[in-house]
Amino acid sequence: MIYQGSCHCGNIGFEVEGEFSEALDCNCSLCRRRGGLLAFVPREKLVLKTPDENISTYTFNRHVIRHHFCAKCGIAPFGEAVGPNGAAMASINLRCIPAIDLGALKVTAYDGAAH
């Protein structure tokens, strides 16, 4: 299924293809502060619907994950990195997709603080 998502103000819009019934709730120093629920897809399943220059990026720790956010409203709709198998991946903040019923998700705690 293809979903439409965005930051709060709409400055960053995207569509993503996937079946989202599960999410990760990461407790790393960034995720625990912003409260995202994450799902992962191959990068080619994420299509940006707004210009690249609308995206601000933050990296920390080992600087391998590009955490993207909107400089206008501060919302972080997705990130990009390379998965353990070497393939380009996107982490989608499912809270940024209005059509997803967050209450129906199976949410798994992930200990990102240990990494």
Secondary structure, DSSP 8 states (H G I E B T S, - for coil): -EEEEE-SSSSSEEEEE---SEEEEE-STTHHHH---EEEEEGGGEEE-S-GGGEEEE--TTS-SEEEEETTT----EEEEE-TTS-EEEEEEGGG-TTS-GGGSEEEEE-GGG-
